Amino acid sequence: ATSSENLALIFHATNRSHVHSHADHLSFILYRKGVELLTDSGKYTYNYDAWRDYFVSDRAHNVVGLSDITFLPKDIAVGAAKLSPIQCDHDSYILSGEVQKGDSFYFQRTLKYVPDTSIEIVDCVKNSSGSTIEVRFHLGIDVHCKLESNELKLFKGSALLGRLVPDTPYKNITIEKGKGLDNKKIIGWASKRYKEKIAIERICIEYPMDQKIIKSKLIL
């Protein structure tokens, strides 16, 4: 395939230790037409500071999380995340897994991927934390989005690469990029080389704390 035709979906669930681990359980990365549409934020640094905490936390990944609680790798027990076997038919792939984050938050995620057509995302949540639920998407470098009506259109330059549609009623949508140079509320960064970072757009969709099922669809 040419670079304009390349596509890939990478789904991650677990790790065997906390060494070099991130709180990225059930996150996924998506390439379409040779473009990294949804990204992994990377490592950035091994120095123990606020920036390292951000890059290894669940806030830097395409996962379900909580508005008032940041999960670091040490907060998620080894073996707390599991993947189910991939299911395939003639035109789609179903990937799923589950993770327990701390004592008060659990989610199970299922992706139905029809290559170059769509990804249907179903997140089943158990939340006793008292915190609002967030579903986060980190866009690739130079990818930007526009919120129109009830969908987020994803572009690189003027090329439309996808439409993200929340299928469950939500409280709020925020789009933020490159926040936290003062080390406060770091949001919207990626690192592809050690000690180098670049601002990216992060989409955060907020849901009530008692929401049990959250459905989203990425139309490609």
Residue pairs with C-beta under 8 A, 6 or more apart in sequence:
2 34
3 34
4 33
4 34
5 33
5 34
6 31
6 33
6 34
7 31
7 32
7 33
7 115
7 116
8 29
8 30
8 31
9 28
9 29
9 30
9 31
9 93
9 95
9 111
9 113
9 115
9 119
10 28
10 29
10 30
11 26
11 27
11 28
11 83
11 95
11 97
11 111
12 24
12 25
12 26
12 27
12 28
13 25
13 26
13 81
13 82
13 83
13 97
13 99
14 25
14 79
14 81
14 82
14 83
14 97
15 21
15 73
15 78
15 81
16 78
17 78
18 73
18 74
18 78
21 56
21 73
22 55
22 56
22 57
22 60
22 61
22 73
23 56
23 57
23 58
23 61
23 63
23 71
23 72
23 73
23 75
23 76
23 101
24 40
24 58
24 60
24 61
24 63
25 58
25 63
25 76
25 80
25 81
25 97
25 99
25 101
26 63
26 64
26 81
26 97
26 98
26 99
26 107
26 109
27 40
27 61
27 62
27 63
28 38
28 62
28 111
29 36
29 38
29 39
29 40
29 62
30 36
30 37
30 38
30 119
30 218
31 37
32 116
32 161
32 162
32 220
33 159
33 161
35 140
35 143
35 156
35 161
36 140
36 141
36 143
37 139
37 140
37 143
37 154
37 161
37 162
38 62
38 137
38 138
38 139
38 140
39 138
39 139
39 140
39 141
39 190
39 200
40 61
40 62
40 138
40 190
41 55
41 60
41 61
41 138
41 189
41 190
41 191
41 200
42 55
42 190
42 191
42 192
43 55
43 56
43 191
43 194
44 51
44 52
44 55
44 189
44 191
44 194
44 195
44 196
44 197
45 51
45 52
45 55
45 191
45 194
45 195
46 52
49 183
50 180
50 183
50 186
51 183
51 186
51 197
53 70
53 72
54 60
54 180
54 186
54 189
55 189
55 191
56 72
56 73
57 70
57 71
57 72
58 65
58 70
58 71
58 101
59 65
59 70
59 136
59 186
59 187
60 138
60 189
61 136
61 138
62 136
62 137
62 138
63 107
63 135
63 136
64 107
64 109
64 123
64 125
64 133
64 134
64 135
64 136
64 214
65 71
65 101
65 133
65 134
65 136
66 105
66 127
66 129
66 131
66 132
66 133
66 134
67 131
67 132
67 133
67 134
67 206
68 129
68 130
68 131
68 132
69 102
69 105
69 129
69 131
71 101
71 102
71 105
75 101
75 102
76 99
76 100
76 101
76 102
77 100
80 99
80 100
80 101
81 97
81 98
81 99
81 100
82 97
82 98
82 99
83 95
83 96
83 97
84 95
84 96
84 97
86 93
86 94
86 95
87 93
87 94
88 94
91 114
91 115
92 112
92 113
92 114
93 111
93 112
93 113
93 115
94 110
94 111
94 112
94 113
95 110
95 111
95 113
96 108
96 109
96 110
96 111
97 108
97 109
98 106
98 107
98 108
98 109
99 106
99 107
100 106
101 107
104 127
104 128
104 129
105 125
105 126
105 127
105 128
105 129
106 125
106 126
106 127
107 123
107 124
107 125
107 126
108 123
108 124
109 121
109 122
109 123
109 124
110 121
110 122
111 119
111 120
111 121
112 118
112 119
112 120
113 119
116 220
117 219
117 220
118 217
118 218
118 219
118 220
119 217
119 218
119 220
120 215
120 216
120 217
121 215
121 216
121 217
121 218
122 213
122 214
122 215
123 135
123 213
123 214
123 215
123 216
124 212
124 213
125 133
125 211
125 212
125 213
125 214
126 212
127 133
127 209
127 210
127 211
129 209
130 209
131 209
132 171
132 206
132 207
132 208
132 209
133 206
133 207
133 208
133 209
133 211
133 214
134 204
134 205
134 206
134 207
135 166
135 204
135 205
135 207
135 214
135 216
136 202
136 203
136 204
136 205
137 164
137 202
137 203
137 205
138 188
138 190
138 200
138 201
138 202
138 203
139 145
139 154
139 200
139 201
139 202
139 203
140 156
140 190
140 200
141 190
141 192
141 198
141 200
142 156
142 157
143 154
143 155
143 156
143 161
143 200
143 201
144 154
144 155
144 156
144 201
145 152
145 153
145 154
145 155
145 164
145 175
145 201
145 203
146 152
146 153
146 155
147 153
147 173
147 175
150 165
150 166
151 163
151 164
151 165
152 163
152 164
152 165
152 173
152 175
152 203
153 160
153 162
153 163
154 160
154 161
154 162
154 163
154 164
155 161
161 220
162 218
162 219
162 220
163 218
163 219
164 203
164 216
164 217
164 218
164 219
165 216
165 217
165 218
165 219
166 173
166 205
166 215
166 216
167 215
167 216
167 217
168 207
168 211
168 213
168 214
168 215
168 216
170 205
170 206
170 207
171 206
171 207
171 208
172 205
172 206
173 203
173 204
173 205
173 206
174 203
174 204
174 206
175 201
175 202
175 203
175 204
176 187
176 188
176 201
176 202
176 204
177 188
177 199
177 200
177 201
177 202
178 188
178 189
178 199
178 200
179 185
179 186
179 187
179 188
180 186
180 187
180 189
187 202
188 199
188 200
188 201
188 202
189 197
189 198
189 199
189 200
190 197
190 198
190 200
191 197
191 198
192 198
205 216
207 214
